């Protein structure tokens, strides 16, 4: 990519980030409760889902945490439709950040990276989509940072996108349902609280189960290895 195109892309990204900030201000300014938030989103009419997807995508590129928007999506659009909207928005944002890192900064970073950074990047590239699956299921690194970090590797784009969709879905659905259940609770319907707690349990399992499995596997390997 030429320098002119790189600067043009950076300028467009800056404009997109500024537009996101303005959209966030419009969405939340003066909103004091969930019905007011729903009314503001509903004022967009048939464009509301597309507008929220665009907001989610650009917010992800800008580095804003997606979990907050997952909860908002669940509160506004419900658990099923909201999950779909959040997943599409999150995936588009993750893809945009990945491409931005790959075509704007990848070569520059590789030229200046030290041996240790190069070793880490080579290890990630060898694991490919498996590493993408791991960091989506186990958020050891913040979501927005991962998107840019993986763009600096040679992982194929479509492997990254497909793994993101599949392995980001559990946490997206969980956070979306929490947003929906919280809205219902505020309206006086507490039946959904237990389902929200179940979703929290799902998030906990998603985060900690791989770590427990890794410890169990290492312990088993040590037990089976012959003593010297």
N, C-alpha and C positions, 0 to 999 in steps of 0.2 A: 504494500500500500504506500502510495506516495505521501510526502509530507503534507501537501495541500489537502488531500482527501482525509488524512488523519486529523488535521485541524478542523476540517468541515464536520467530521463525525463528532469530534469533541464539542464543537459549538452546538450541534443539534442535540447532543446529550445534555448539555447545560440548559438549553431551552426546555427540554423535556422535564428536567428536574425542577426548573422554575415553574413550569405548568403544573407539576404535581403538587408543589407547595401551595400554589393558588387554589388548586382543586381541593386539597385538604382543608384549607381555610374555609372555602365555600361549604364543604360538607359538614364541618363540625362547629363553625362559628355560630354561637347563640343556641346551639342544641343542648338541651338540658335533660332530655329523656329519650327513650327508644322510639316512641311514637313520632316525636319530632324528627328524628333521624330517618325513619321510614318515610315520612311525608316529604322530606327534602329529596330523598332518592327517587321516590315515586313521581316527583315533579318532572323528572326526565322522561317519563312515559315509557315507550317501547325501547328507548335508548338506555334505560337504567342498567340492564345487565352488561351491555357493551361498554358503557361508561365506567362501571365498576371494574370490569376486567382490565380496561386500559389503565385505570388508576392503580390497580394492583400491580400490573406489569411494570409501569414506569416507576412506581414506588420501590419495587424490588431492584431495579437498575440503580436507583438513587441510594440504595443501601438501607432503606427503612425495614424494620422487622415485619415479616409477613404474618406472624401469629396474631397480631392485633387486627389486621384486615380479615383474617379467617374468622375471628370472633364477630366482627362487624358484619361480614357476609352472612354468617349464620343468623344473626339477629334480624337482618333486613330481608333476606331471601328464603329463610327456612333451612332445614338440615340437608335436604336432598338437592334442591336447586342451588342452594348456597355452596354446598360442597363442590358441585360441578363448576360453578362460576369461579370459586376460589382456586380450584385446581388448574383451570385454564389460565387464569391470571398469573398464578405463581409460576407455572411452566413457561409462559411467554416471557415473564420477567427474568427467570433463570436463564433462558436461552439468549435473551438480549444481553445480559451481563457477560455470559460466556463468550459470545461473538465479539463484544466490545473489547474484552480482555485479549482475545486471540488475535484480532486484526489491528489492534492499536498498540498493545504493549508487549505481546508475547516475545517477539524477536529482540526487543530492547532488553527485556528482563533476562532472557537466555544469555545474551552477550555479556551481561554484567553480573550474573549470578555466580556465587562462589561454588566450590566443589560440593559442599554439604547440601546447598539448595538444589543443585543439579542432581544429586543422588536421590533426594526426596522426590523430585519431579519424575525421574526415571522410574522409581518404584511405583508411583501412582500410575504412570502410563502402562506399566506391565500388568497391573491389576485391572485397568480399564473400567468397564461398567461395574465391576464388583466393588471398586472403591467408591464409585458414585452411590451405589446402593448402601454401602456402609455409612457414609456421611449423611445420607438422607434419613436413614433409620436411627442412627446414633449421632445426635447433633453435638459432637465434640468440638466442632468449629462452627461459629455463627453462620447461618444460612446464606446471608448475603456475601460474606467473605468467601465461602466455598464456591459460589458461582464464578467469581472472578479468578480464584485460584485454579480451578479446573480448566478455565479458558487458556491458561498459560501452558497447559500440557498438550500432548498430541492425541489425547483421547478423541475418537471420532465423534463428531457433533451429534449424529443421530443415536449413537449408543448412549451419549450423555442425556439426550432429551427423553428417550424411552425409559431409561433407568430412573430419571427424575420423576416422570409421571407415575410409574408403578410404585416406587418406594417412598415418594412424598405423600401418596394418597392416604395412608393410615393416619398420619398426624394431621393432615388437612381436614379429613372427616371428623376427627376427634375435636379439634379446636372449633370447627364450624358448629358441631352439635352443642358444644359448651355455650357458644354464643346464642344459639336458639333456646337452649334450656334456661339460660339466664333471663332471656326476654320473657319466657313463659312464667318463670318464678316471680318476676316483677309484676306480672299481670295477675298474680294470685294463684296460678296453676303450679303447684309444687310437685306434681306427679313426675315431671321430667327431670327432677333433680337427681334421682337415683341413676338415671341414664347418663347424666352429665358426670356423675362420680365414676360410672363405669368407663366413660371416655377418658377421664383422668387416669384411671387404672391402665387403660390401653396405652396411653402416652408413656406412663412409667415403665410398662413392659417393653415397649419399643426402645426406650432409652437404655434400660439397664439389662435386659435379657442377653444381648450379645456380649456384654462385659462379663456376666456370670458364666456364660457358655465358654468364653475364652479362658477364664480362670479354671473352670472345670476341666477343659481339654488339656491345659498346661499341667495341671495336677495329675491327670491320668497318664500323660506322657512321662512325667517324672517317675510315677510308680511303676510303669511298665519297662522303663529303661533299666538295663542291668547295672548293678552297683559295681564300681571299680575297686 
